[in-house]
């Protein structure tokens, strides 16, 4: 199989980043009781927010791969990519809510994997732009005929 469209690579990279993101701690909470990590698959106790992160992360990863194979229906591919972009934004909002609602008097420290959803969002936006470019090329070629 040869990848002929650059947006397929963008979506594949976004999916890989989100899979790696699932196994990394996102926020470190330091308090008198100890150090706790929050992420999609945290070590120790799993909270409701971790379930939301995990569900969004798996959904984004799987949907990114599914969109790659929807190349025969460009309109639907663009729609699903826009939904994918909204899911990444929802993941970022969830992480933001986690930062604001700190547990007790704990100090929240963001870890470096927090950048993965941002990079994934940029990759999905670049894929969407590539799909819209393909759609424009197809409509221009239809007009010439």
C-alpha positions as CSV (number, residue, x, y, z in Angstrom):
1,X,0.0,0.0,0.0
2,X,1.4,3.4,-1.0
3,X,0.3,6.5,0.8
4,X,-0.6,8.9,-1.9
5,X,-2.0,11.8,0.1
6,X,-0.1,13.7,2.7
7,X,-3.1,14.1,4.9
8,X,-3.0,10.3,5.5
9,X,0.4,10.8,7.0
10,X,-0.8,13.7,9.1
11,X,-3.7,11.6,10.5
12,X,-1.5,8.6,11.1
13,X,1.0,10.8,13.1
14,X,-1.9,12.3,15.1
15,X,-3.1,8.8,15.9
16,X,0.3,7.6,17.0
17,X,0.8,10.7,19.2
18,X,-2.6,10.1,20.9
19,X,-1.8,6.4,21.5
20,X,1.5,7.5,23.2
21,X,-0.3,10.2,25.1
22,X,-2.6,7.6,26.7
23,X,0.4,6.0,28.5
24,X,2.0,9.2,29.7
25,X,1.2,11.2,32.8
26,X,-0.2,14.6,32.0
27,X,-0.3,16.4,35.3
28,X,1.7,15.9,38.4
29,X,0.0,16.8,41.7
30,X,2.3,17.5,44.6
31,X,0.9,17.8,48.1
32,X,1.7,16.9,51.7
33,X,0.2,13.5,51.1
34,X,2.6,12.7,48.3
35,X,3.0,12.9,44.5
36,X,0.1,11.9,42.3
37,X,0.0,11.7,38.5
38,X,-3.1,12.3,36.4
39,X,-3.4,11.0,32.8
40,X,-5.5,8.8,30.6
41,X,-4.0,5.6,32.1
42,X,-2.7,6.9,35.5
43,X,-0.7,4.9,38.0
44,X,-2.8,4.1,41.0
45,X,-6.4,5.2,41.6
46,X,-8.5,5.9,38.5
47,X,-10.8,8.9,38.7
48,X,-13.8,9.9,36.6
49,X,-11.7,12.5,34.8
50,X,-9.2,9.8,33.8
51,X,-12.0,7.7,32.3
52,X,-13.1,10.8,30.2
53,X,-9.5,11.3,29.1
54,X,-9.1,7.7,28.2
55,X,-12.4,7.5,26.2
56,X,-11.6,10.7,24.3
57,X,-8.0,9.5,23.6
58,X,-9.1,6.1,22.3
59,X,-11.9,7.7,20.3
60,X,-9.5,10.2,18.7
61,X,-6.9,7.5,17.9
62,X,-9.4,5.1,16.4
63,X,-11.2,7.8,14.4
64,X,-7.9,9.1,13.0
65,X,-7.2,5.7,11.5
66,X,-10.7,5.2,10.3
67,X,-10.6,8.6,8.5
68,X,-7.5,7.5,6.6
69,X,-9.5,4.7,4.9
70,X,-12.5,6.9,4.0
71,X,-10.7,8.3,1.0
72,X,-13.4,7.2,-1.5
73,X,-16.0,9.6,0.1
74,X,-14.2,12.9,0.4
75,X,-17.2,14.9,1.8
76,X,-17.7,12.4,4.6
77,X,-14.0,12.3,5.3
78,X,-14.0,16.1,5.7
79,X,-17.0,15.9,8.1
80,X,-15.5,13.2,10.2
81,X,-12.2,15.1,10.3
82,X,-14.0,18.1,11.6
83,X,-15.6,15.9,14.3
84,X,-12.1,14.6,15.1
85,X,-10.9,18.2,15.5
86,X,-13.8,18.9,18.0
87,X,-12.8,15.8,20.0
88,X,-9.2,17.0,20.3
89,X,-10.5,20.4,21.5
90,X,-12.8,18.5,24.0
91,X,-9.7,16.6,25.3
92,X,-7.8,19.9,25.7
93,X,-10.7,21.4,27.6
94,X,-10.9,18.4,29.8
95,X,-7.2,18.8,30.6
96,X,-7.8,22.5,31.3
97,X,-10.7,21.6,33.7
98,X,-8.4,19.1,35.5
99,X,-5.8,21.9,36.0
100,X,-8.4,24.3,37.4
101,X,-10.0,21.9,39.8
102,X,-6.8,21.0,41.7
103,X,-7.3,18.4,44.4
104,X,-7.0,20.2,47.7
105,X,-4.0,22.4,48.2
106,X,-1.9,20.4,45.7
107,X,0.4,22.1,43.3
108,X,-0.3,21.0,39.7
109,X,2.7,20.7,37.4
110,X,2.1,20.0,33.7
111,X,4.3,17.3,32.2
112,X,5.8,17.4,28.7
113,X,3.2,15.0,27.1
114,X,0.7,17.8,27.4
115,X,2.0,19.0,24.0
116,X,0.8,15.8,22.2
117,X,-2.8,16.9,21.9
118,X,-1.8,20.3,20.7
119,X,0.5,18.8,18.0
120,X,-2.3,16.3,17.2
121,X,-4.7,19.2,16.7
122,X,-2.4,20.9,14.3
123,X,-1.9,17.7,12.4
124,X,-5.7,17.1,12.1
125,X,-6.1,20.8,10.9
126,X,-3.4,20.2,8.3
127,X,-5.1,17.0,7.2
128,X,-8.4,18.9,6.9
129,X,-6.8,21.6,4.8
130,X,-5.3,19.0,2.5
131,X,-8.7,17.3,2.1
132,X,-10.3,20.7,1.3
133,X,-7.6,21.3,-1.3
134,X,-8.3,17.9,-2.9
135,X,-12.0,18.7,-3.0
136,X,-11.2,22.0,-4.7
137,X,-9.0,20.2,-7.3
138,X,-11.8,17.7,-8.0
139,X,-14.4,20.4,-8.4
140,X,-12.1,22.4,-10.7
141,X,-11.4,19.3,-12.9
142,X,-15.2,18.7,-13.1
143,X,-15.7,22.2,-14.3
144,X,-13.1,21.9,-17.0
145,X,-14.9,18.9,-18.5
